[in-house]
Amino acid sequence: MVTADEAGGRPPGRSKRADAQRNQRKLLTAAAEVFAVSGVDAPIREIAARAGVGMGTIYRHFPTRADLVVAVYRHQVEACAEAGPRLLAEAGSPYAALRQWIDLFVDFLVTKHGLANALMPDAEGFATLHTYFVDRLLPVAERLLDAAAEAGEIEPGTDPYHLMRGVGNLCVGRDSDPRYDPRPLIALLLRGLRRAPRA
């Protein structure tokens, strides 16, 4: 018997792997959304409900909460890294792309702040993830800043690490004080990068 996949020239195993990858991305996106609202200690059933899967599916992919948290972390880092070039191509200007990317970066940081507690027993693993985060996102921030500077929209010379660190510092405290919203201060920081009009 010829399967639908074989009839289309596509091996059945490859189709199943693609489906599994799509399902895993959907699950990780749902988990990230739940973590952003409820923290990394959110009930697994809440994540399952948002993803539209059973709790067994989550445990099959991620046997422990730490496994899930690390996977969400890496998923968000990759999404943030891939968004930079896309925003440069689609946004109205490099500065607009930079602002939109920083918004995504802040969304990521809100989830990231709970990671240290979730991985407290594994300090080495946390350090490895932090290095991965910096190595993956620093070049993206640098490219966005360079593009905005070349377009004459911001003053040149902004250190991408300092910008990322500054945004991260402004996000500290969001976990413990739900009334605190770092975005107005981050918007102010970004406005400070703008190049002053020439007289």
C-alpha positions as CSV (number, residue, x, y, z in Angstrom):
1,M,0.0,0.0,0.0
2,V,1.3,3.4,-1.0
3,T,1.0,6.1,1.7
4,A,0.0,9.7,0.9
5,D,3.5,10.8,1.8
6,E,5.1,8.2,-0.6
7,A,2.7,9.2,-3.4
8,G,3.9,12.8,-3.0
9,G,7.5,11.7,-3.1
10,R,8.1,12.5,0.6
11,P,9.3,9.8,3.0
12,P,6.7,9.2,5.8
13,G,9.4,9.7,8.5
14,R,10.3,13.2,7.3
15,S,6.7,14.3,7.4
16,K,6.3,12.9,11.0
17,R,9.5,14.8,12.0
18,A,8.2,18.0,10.5
19,D,4.9,17.6,12.3
20,A,6.6,16.9,15.6
21,Q,8.8,20.0,15.1
22,R,5.8,22.1,14.4
23,N,4.0,20.7,17.5
24,Q,7.0,21.3,19.6
25,R,7.3,24.9,18.4
26,K,3.6,25.5,19.2
27,L,4.1,24.0,22.6
28,L,7.1,26.2,23.3
29,T,5.3,29.3,22.1
30,A,2.4,28.5,24.4
31,A,4.7,27.9,27.4
32,A,6.5,31.2,26.8
33,E,3.2,33.1,26.8
34,V,2.2,31.4,30.0
35,F,5.6,32.0,31.6
36,A,5.4,35.7,30.7
37,V,2.1,36.1,32.6
38,S,2.4,33.5,35.4
39,G,6.1,32.9,35.7
40,V,8.1,29.7,35.2
41,D,6.3,28.0,38.1
42,A,3.0,28.1,36.2
43,P,1.0,24.9,36.3
44,I,1.8,22.5,33.4
45,R,-2.0,22.1,32.8
46,E,-2.2,25.8,32.0
47,I,0.5,25.4,29.4
48,A,-1.2,22.3,28.0
49,A,-4.5,24.1,27.7
50,R,-3.0,27.1,25.9
51,A,-1.1,24.7,23.5
52,G,-4.2,22.6,23.0
53,V,-2.4,19.4,24.0
54,G,-2.6,16.9,26.8
55,M,-0.3,17.1,29.8
56,G,1.2,13.8,28.7
57,T,2.4,15.4,25.5
58,I,4.4,18.0,27.4
59,Y,6.0,15.4,29.7
60,R,6.9,13.2,26.8
61,H,8.8,16.1,25.2
62,F,10.1,17.6,28.5
63,P,10.3,15.2,31.4
64,T,11.1,17.9,33.9
65,R,10.2,21.6,34.4
66,A,13.8,22.5,34.0
67,D,13.9,20.8,30.6
68,L,10.8,22.8,29.5
69,V,12.2,26.1,30.8
70,V,15.5,25.6,29.0
71,A,13.8,24.7,25.8
72,V,11.6,27.8,26.0
73,Y,14.6,29.9,26.7
74,R,16.4,28.6,23.6
75,H,13.3,28.9,21.5
76,Q,12.9,32.5,22.4
77,V,16.6,33.3,21.8
78,E,16.3,31.8,18.3
79,A,13.0,33.7,17.6
80,C,14.6,37.0,18.8
81,A,17.8,36.4,16.7
82,E,15.8,35.5,13.6
83,A,13.5,38.6,14.0
84,G,16.4,41.1,13.6
85,P,17.1,40.6,9.9
86,R,13.4,40.2,9.1
87,L,12.5,43.5,10.9
88,L,15.3,45.3,9.0
89,A,13.8,44.1,5.8
90,E,10.2,44.9,6.7
91,A,10.2,47.9,9.0
92,G,9.9,51.4,7.7
93,S,13.4,52.3,8.8
94,P,16.3,50.8,10.7
95,Y,15.4,52.8,13.8
96,A,11.8,51.4,13.6
97,A,13.3,47.9,13.3
98,L,15.5,48.5,16.3
99,R,12.6,49.6,18.4
100,Q,10.5,46.6,17.4
101,W,13.4,44.3,18.1
102,I,13.9,45.7,21.5
103,D,10.1,45.1,22.2
104,L,10.7,41.4,21.4
105,F,13.8,41.4,23.5
106,V,11.9,42.8,26.5
107,D,9.2,40.1,26.0
108,F,12.0,37.5,26.2
109,L,13.6,39.1,29.2
110,V,10.3,39.0,31.2
111,T,10.3,35.2,30.7
112,K,14.1,34.9,31.3
113,H,14.1,36.4,34.7
114,G,12.5,33.2,36.2
115,L,15.1,31.0,34.6
116,A,17.8,31.4,37.3
117,N,15.4,30.1,40.0
118,A,14.3,27.2,37.9
119,L,17.9,26.2,37.2
120,M,19.4,27.0,40.6
121,P,20.8,23.5,41.2
122,D,22.6,23.7,37.8
123,A,24.8,26.8,37.9
124,E,27.0,25.5,35.1
125,G,24.0,24.9,32.9
126,F,22.7,28.4,33.5
127,A,26.1,29.9,32.7
128,T,26.2,28.0,29.5
129,L,22.8,29.3,28.5
130,H,23.8,32.9,29.4
131,T,26.8,32.6,27.1
132,Y,24.6,31.2,24.3
133,F,22.2,34.1,24.8
134,V,24.9,36.8,24.5
135,D,26.7,35.1,21.6
136,R,23.5,34.7,19.6
137,L,21.8,38.1,20.3
138,L,24.8,40.5,20.5
139,P,25.5,40.4,16.7
140,V,21.8,41.0,16.0
141,A,21.8,44.1,18.2
142,E,25.0,45.3,16.6
143,R,23.6,45.0,13.1
144,L,20.5,46.9,14.0
145,L,22.5,49.7,15.7
146,D,24.9,49.9,12.7
147,A,22.0,50.1,10.2
148,A,20.3,52.9,12.2
149,A,23.6,54.8,12.5
150,E,24.4,54.4,8.8
151,A,20.9,55.8,8.0
152,G,21.6,58.8,10.1
153,E,18.8,58.0,12.6
154,I,20.9,57.5,15.7
155,E,24.3,58.7,16.9
156,P,27.0,56.2,16.0
157,G,29.1,54.4,18.6
158,T,26.4,52.8,20.8
159,D,27.8,49.6,22.3
160,P,25.3,46.8,21.7
161,Y,26.3,45.0,24.9
162,H,25.7,48.2,26.9
163,L,22.3,48.7,25.2
164,M,21.2,45.1,25.9
165,R,22.5,45.3,29.5
166,G,20.8,48.6,30.1
167,V,17.5,47.2,28.8
168,G,17.9,44.1,30.9
169,N,18.6,46.2,34.0
170,L,15.4,48.2,33.4
171,C,13.4,45.0,33.3
172,V,14.7,43.9,36.7
173,G,11.9,44.1,39.3
174,R,9.1,43.2,36.9
175,D,8.8,39.7,38.5
176,S,8.3,41.0,42.0
177,D,6.2,44.1,41.2
178,P,3.4,43.6,38.6
179,R,2.7,47.3,38.7
180,Y,6.1,48.1,37.2
181,D,6.3,48.3,33.4
182,P,9.8,48.9,32.1
183,R,8.6,49.8,28.6
184,P,8.2,53.6,29.1
185,L,11.7,53.9,30.5
186,I,13.1,51.7,27.6
187,A,11.3,53.9,25.1
188,L,12.9,56.9,26.7
189,L,16.3,55.2,26.5
190,L,15.8,54.5,22.8
191,R,14.7,58.1,22.1
192,G,18.0,59.2,23.7
193,L,19.9,57.3,20.9
194,R,18.3,59.5,18.2
195,R,20.6,61.8,16.3
196,A,19.8,65.5,17.0
197,P,18.7,67.5,14.0
198,R,21.6,69.4,12.4
199,A,21.3,73.2,12.8
